[in-house]
Every structure is written in structure tokens, then in C-alpha cells.
Amino acid sequence: MLSSTDFASASWELVVRVDHPNEEEQKDVTLRVAGDLHVGGLMLKLVEQINVSQDWSDFALWWEQKHCWLLKTHWTLDKYGVQADAKLLFTPQHKMLRLRLPNVKTVRLRVSFSAVVFKAVSDICKILISPGLYSRTMTPTYDPINGTPASSTMTWFSDSPLTEQNCSILAFSQPPQSPEALADMYQPRSLVDKTKLNAGWLDSSRSLMEQGIQEDEQLLLRFKYYTFFDLNPKYDAVRINQLYEQARWAILLEEIDCTEEEMMIFAALQYHISKLSLSAETQDFTHESEVDEVEAALSNLEVTLEGGKMDNTLEDITDIPQLADNLKLFRPKKLILKAFKQYWFIFKDTSIAYFKNKELEQGEPVEKLNLRGCEVVPDVNVAGRKFGIKLLIPVADGMNEVYLRCDHENQYAQWMAACILASKGKTMADSSYQPEVLNILSFLRMKNRNSASQVASNIETMDINPECFVSPRCAKKHKSKQLAARILEAHQNVAQMPLVEAKLRFIQAWQSLPEFGLTYYLVRFKGSKKDDILGVSYNRLIRIDATTGIPITTWRFTNMKQWNVNWEIRQVAIEFDQNVSIAFTCLSADCKIVHEYIGGYIFLSTRSKDQNETLDEDLFHKLTGGQD
């Protein structure tokens, strides 16, 4: 038992600042507390002393010096280490945030500043996607007074209330930007410039407030990782459109490289999507199907699991198909000109074997290439009748390059599809082989150029500036009419596509680019005296010369044995098979960003690796499209 004197000596005065939403200025409240008082009891005493009738359930204590939330209400002040000099703020956990979406649309949302970013992003995605779907199986939260979806949760940046009609715009692409607006946006000119784009990713394991994000600050919401779940046109309208928009801006701002031929395909698809989005045809997308949605979902699941519609006959999975044909092969060597030599190739299971000629196929091959875990890169120029496949085959100290050359489109599609499946450990017996062949052929046909006479009459009727659909650097190479003619030539191959299919084709074409999925960081490898670029993909790491941009070494994640981070010196160390090990420090961003590159959908902040330092204002101004 303690006497009143003992209690007085064991207690102290604690000043708590209250962030009252109904008052412009914060107010200090002084309480007498003891170390054994738990956080919940402190908040109860605080509310009683404030004596204002309102809902305080969203309020929590923020410790300014420690830069942390006191969310474990059963912990005592002693356990948290709170003493008389602690500066505590009693503030709402949910605050307004300005969020710039991939479609360059800014929204204001009420977001949790106390939950870890991973959880906050998950909640935001549910808010963005749910009202945007037109489905009887989805029920948005409605305001009980006016019957509209909860406007307190999210508003457009113009401060107009959120309605289902407003939110549905997330599923449709925005009008193209003017060439002048495109020119003002930030465009990386080198790999070193591209490393700057990844300096501001937030730590998904900490809250927004812990990372210095203030109320009503602007953040960018982007798909950070490049592996997407199956995209269903019926239910994923918002996700498909936002993916399309992010891909579109990556092409226009040259965040990812593509050939001029590919640029025209992307331009034609953008032009087609823009036309459909402005027409009444888009209204068909919002109509609910007359078919019961549960039944439709079950049918879709059945098709997905079976890999497409099949005949009644059961496929004999023990009989694995194989390919055999004459192809040309080339292995890059220093000081040797690129010369292809013809061999007889046999593709079986997940391996390619090649022989000097067909008559020797029963003997020992010249070489057998195991493609499991390899990298498959298209090397195609349809106009030049070039159908090549670049294979990067993992070995102990990096990757071996092998180039294959096919004679025509059909041969290329079959061998390319087989290589892609083999790299994933699948054979041609897999049900996805034929769809993959058809997808490749479809993409090649999109690249076929039509005669000028077919499009000459349409150039004058092109109602949108052609420079809006290509990167500024590409636009400078061509006169407006020449650019329009080339876009319309490519458009003839996609003119019959429905809106959602065109967006999916754009995303697929984006995914087929050699640099797709690569994120770049400026690093210093252990033992090196110069900086290098580290390219991180979903399946490999690439060391790239920062001066020339030439890849030096590639390491596959499948060969990784273990890795760890020395947080004191901020160094990442990785061990691979066959006693291969690397270590590096990240210079362009915190190594935590590389460390957590394991999948998700996350924020891009204006902050750089130092929490007290922000990105250059001009750079952020361009990154955000010149809007506040």
C-alpha cells in the first residue's frame, strides 16, 4: 500500500498536445500520471479532461521524439519508456492524403497514418476498386443520408463528392496529353536517370507518419512489382485500366526502351483506345450481364483451371510434343562478327539439342541447352523479316547468350512459345502452349505494315494530334503527317479490337519488351572502385556498367542459396550456387527498398533515402506531370 505522499512522489506531470479536428490550433493538456498507468488509461483520462462530446475512437498517441505510435494500449508508460519530457500528440489515426494514380488522376482519400504502408495500400485498393465495379456481388458503402457511396472516405481532388459515376472513371483511360505537356514531364535519358525513379519508394513495414508523411501530402500510387495475377476483363476493369495507364506513361516517357516499330504499335493501340473511350461504345462495358454472376464466375474458374476449352477427348499427357527444324544459331564472341550458322534443332521437354544436320540426329548433339530458368528475349523486326530469339542461359558465373534465327512467323511463334514455357519449367504438353503461340502470332500481325493507299484517306480525318501517342524524342524524328500515316498503318491491324482487349494487348506488348520488369539502382559492389547499375527483376539480378549500359553479369534467383543485410553498414550480401557470392551497398536509395523487393502494390513518395531530404522540386514537379 502507498500513502498519498508516496503516490505524489511516484507521479509526474505529462503534457499532451491535442489535435482537435474542430479547432484550428492544437491545445496542450497537462495530466498527472504514474509509470504504471497504461496507454489506454492515459487516453481515457485525457478525454475526460478535454470534456468534449465527440467520437474519439480513431484517436491515438503519437510520440514525436521517438517517431512512433503508442498503439499497444495495454502497455504501461514505463514499458514504453515515456517520461515527463516526452512530447505526445493525441491525433486521429486516419488523415486526408492526396494520391496521384497511374492514370494521372489525383484523388483525396482518408488513409490510416498509423497502419503499416502495406495495410494502408491494401485498404486504399479496396476503396478504389470496389465502387468502380458494376457487379451485383459487390456492395459499396453508402451514405445513409443521401444514398451515395461514402463521400467521407474519398473525394476527387476537386473536392467534389465521390459518386459511383465519378469512381467509375478509374476504369476508363484519360484523354491524351498534349505534346507540350509530355515534353515538360520528366524523361530519364540514361540508366543513372532511371535509378532516380526508385529513390522514393516507402517502406511497406512502417506507417506513413513514421516515414515523415504529413497530412494532405501528395504521394504517387504505382504498381511496384511486375508480376500480375490473372486479369479478368469482367471484374478487373479498374486494375486493367490502371495497369494500361502505367504502361502507357512508361512508354511515352521512355522509362522503358522500345524500338520505333514497337512505338508505332503502342501508338496505334493508344489511338484506338482513345477513340473507343470517347465513343458511346464504352457504355457497353458498364452493363451488367444477364447471366447470373455466380454461375459466370464458376464457368470462368473452370476454364481457367482447365487452361481453356478442351475437346471431350482426354489429352495424353505422357506424349509430350516436340519440335524439329532447321534454325540458325549464333554465339557472341569478342572480336568476331555476328554470323549465324544453320543446324538441325530438336526441342524436347525443356531442352534444345542441335546437330550439324538432320542425318546425325540419332547421334550425339553438338550441344544440348537446358532452358529451365533461362531468360527468353524477342529479337524481331517484322518489316525486315527478322525473327530471332535471344536466350540467356544461367551458368555458375552469370549467363550464356545464344541467338536463334527463324525463317518465318509461324516457325518463330512455335519455337518462341516453347522457349517461354521451358524457361518456366513447362513442356509443350502444357495447355498454355497453343494460346501462347496464338498470342505471339497476333502480336506479330499487329506489326505488319499496310500499304499507304489504305490509310491515306484517313490521315485528314485523324481527329487527335499524332504526337500525343509517341515519346517526344520519337515525335521529333518525324513530320506530323508522316507520324500520322505510320500510326494509322499500324491501327489497321487493331481497329476491330474491343476496348478491354486493346488494353490487355497493350499490357502484353509492354510485358514482351526486353527491359520489362527491370528496376534500376545505383550501387557499389564490394571490392569495386566505381559505381555500377543493379537491375532487379522478378527472377534475376543484373550487374550493368553505369557508363556503357552493357550488362556484365546476371544472377538468377533460382540459384540463390541465401542472403542477408548488414544494417549497420547498409550492405546486402547474397550467396549463389557453386560458391558464387556478391555484396553491395545501394547509393541511389535505402537498401531496404532492394531488400523488400518481393512483391506488392505500394506508394512512391517525394522523400529520398534521407527522411530529412526531399527529391529535387523540379524533378518531382515533372514526375507528377507539372500539377500540385
Number of C-alpha atoms within 10 A of each C-alpha: 5 8 7 9 8 10 13 13 9 13 16 15 13 20 17 22 18 22 17 17 10 7 9 8 10 15 14 15 14 12 15 13 21 22 17 13 16 19 21 18 15 21 18 12 15 17 16 11 12 14 9 10 8 7 7 15 8 10 17 22 25 24 16 13 10 12 12 16 20 19 14 12 15 13 16 19 19 13 12 13 9 19 16 14 10 15 17 22 21 23 19 20 19 17 16 20 22 22 23 22 19 21 24 19 13 22 20 23 23 18 22 23 24 24 21 17 25 18 17 19 20 13 13 18 16 11 18 18 19 19 24 26 24 19 16 11 8 11 12 15 15 13 12 9 6 9 10 15 20 20 18 13 16 25 22 19 16 9 11 11 17 20 19 17 10 14 23 19 15 24 21 25 21 17 15 17 14 14 17 11 14 23 17 14 20 21 21 16 11 14 22 18 16 20 21 18 21 21 24 23 24 26 21 21 12 17 22 23 20 21 18 12 19 14 16 14 13 21 22 20 22 19 20 18 17 16 13 11 6 8 12 13 15 17 16 16 23 24 21 22 23 23 20 26 23 19 25 24 19 16 21 25 21 21 21 20 16 17 11 11 18 19 19 25 27 28 29 29 27 26 24 22 27 19 17 20 17 13 10 10 12 17 10 8 18 15 10 14 13 6 8 10 15 11 10 13 13 11 12 14 12 13 13 12 9 12 14 13 10 11 7 6 6 7 11 8 10 7 9 12 13 15 15 16 16 19 21 18 20 16 14 13 9 6 6 8 8 10 10 14 12 16 18 21 23 21 22 17 21 22 18 21 19 25 21 15 14 15 9 13 17 8 8 11 17 13 10 15 15 16 24 19 22 24 21 22 19 16 17 20 16 17 10 7 12 16 22 22 21 20 23 19 21 21 15 15 15 17 19 16 14 16 18 21 22 22 14 13 17 16 17 25 23 19 20 24 23 29 28 23 24 24 21 14 15 18 24 24 19 14 16 16 19 16 13 18 19 15 16 22 16 15 19 18 15 23 20 17 18 15 9 12 9 12 19 15 11 14 18 11 8 13 10 15 16 26 23 21 31 28 21 21 13 16 16 12 10 13 11 13 14 13 23 26 21 22 26 29 27 26 25 17 20 23 15 11 15 15 19 22 15 21 26 18 20 25 20 16 17 22 15 16 17 17 16 17 20 19 24 26 29 24 24 19 21 13 9 9 8 10 17 23 29 28 22 19 21 16 14 18 19 20 22 21 17 18 12 9 14 11 14 13 15 23 23 23 15 12 17 15 14 12 14 12 17 11 10 6 8 15 19 21 17 15 16 19 16 11 9 15 15 14 17 20 21 22 18 20 22 21 21 19 19 17 12 12 14 11 13 17 16 23 23 22 23 23 21 21 19 12 11 9 10 14 17 11 10 12 17 20 16 17 18 20 18 15 11 9
